[in-house]
Structure formats: C-alpha cells, structure tokens
Amino acid sequence: MSLPAVKQPRSKNCSVPQCRASFVPRESFQTWCSPDCAVVIARGKQEKKRKSLAQVERREIKIRKEKLKSRADHIKDTQIAFNAWVRARDAELPCVSCGRHHQGKYDAGHYRTVGGNPALRFEPLNCHRQCSPCNSQLSGNIVKYRIELVKRIGIERVDWLEGPHEPKKYTVEQLKVMTAEYRAKTRELKRAAA
C-alpha cells in the first residue's frame, strides 16, 4: 500500500507592498515571508482597526452634538447654508449696492434686515450678493440697494418686500430640511460653474 503524495505548497509573494519577496508558506493562511513582514502586517491591521474605531467615535460625537443643538443653533446653520447659496447664485453678478466686481469678500446682504424683519430672513428675493464694505461699513448701502433691486426683481416685488409680513416660527425639523436643501442647491451651482 502506497501513501498518498503530499502536496507541496505553492510559492507566494509577500503581501507587504515594500517587500513582495517570493516564499513558500508553512501554513495555507500565511501571507508574509519573514517575522519582520508579519509585524508590518499586524501593525497595519491594528492601524486600520484604530481608524475604524475613531471613525465610529467621531460619528457618535456628531450625533450627540446634533442632539444638543438648540433651535437657535439650527437657525444659525440654516442661515449659513442660505447665505452660501445666495453668494453662489449671484456669483456672476456685481455687488447689489455699488455695482462693482472686486476680489474682496462678499456677503449675502439682506434688503430688509433680519433683525428688523425676521419673516424675510430666508426669502430669496430679500437677499443678494453684496460686497463686505457696502454691507458692513455702509449699513447695507440701502438707497443704492433699492435702486438695483427694482431693476433686478421689479417694483411690485420690492413693494411686497417692504409691506407687512406674518412672523414665521420654523420648527427644528423644518430648519434641518431647509439647511439640507440650501446645501444641495449650493453644491449643484458650484458643480455647474466648474
């Protein structure tokens, strides 16, 4: 009676990218050629696991922070997203007040101020790209703003902006939806411009 032939393992290449040496494994699962390469692989797996745990932890922290946000924090987030969208929407237009293009900072300037008329805070007709000097140092340069606004949207809409408005009380859920929508619109405008 003859013994079955023992199958010899085939040679493999070391899985460490810097090594890639050819070797004959002692075990079928072995992917390293030397103890030094085994240490490199083990450290790589530990690093991958550490990064994965850190990512999970960051996600959990983000969720906890989101739960701690007040309504005012959500309004602030929505305002930031809305302002970014206004600047992207009007990127090709000059400052609504002084009519000039420059390399400086631009704001999303409200015709009817947020403090004076919070109902129009997120109204697209009420907000346009405005250079920082006009918005900050000239208090919105409101006379010239109105003249340009009449040209852009028409006197009927300007009269509507200047009229009375019902106060709006947004819920946190509405604010979250608005924030997501304005961020998506901004991304779409930037993709189209690229």
C-alpha positions, 0 to 999 in steps of 0.5 A: 500500500502506497501513501498518498503524495503530499502536496507541496505548497505553492510559492507566494509573494509577500503581501507587504507592498515594500517587500513582495519577496517570493516564499513558500508558506508553512501554513495555507493562511500565511501571507508574509515571508519573514517575522519582520513582514508579519509585524508590518502586517499586524501593525497595519491591521491594528492601524486600520482597526484604530481608524475604524474605531475613531471613525465610529467615535467621531460619528457618535460625537456628531450625533450627540452634538446634533442632539444638543443643538438648540433651535437657535443653533439650527437657525444659525446653520440654516442661515449659513447654508442660505447665505452660501447659496445666495453668494453662489447664485449671484456669483456672476453678478456685481455687488447689489449696492455699488455695482462693482466686481472686486476680489474682496469678500462678499456677503449675502446682504439682506434688503430688509434686515433680519433683525428688523424683519425676521419673516424675510430672513430666508426669502430669496428675493430679500437677499443678494450678493453684496460686497463686505464694505457696502454691507458692513461699513455702509449699513447695507448701502440701502438707497443704492440697494433699492435702486438695483433691486427694482431693476433686478426683481421689479417694483411690485416685488420690492413693494411686497418686500417692504409691506407687512409680513406674518412672523414665521416660527420654523420648527427644528425639523423644518430648519434641518430640511431647509439647511439640507436643501440650501446645501444641495442647491449650493453644491449643484451651482458650484458643480455647474460653474466648474 
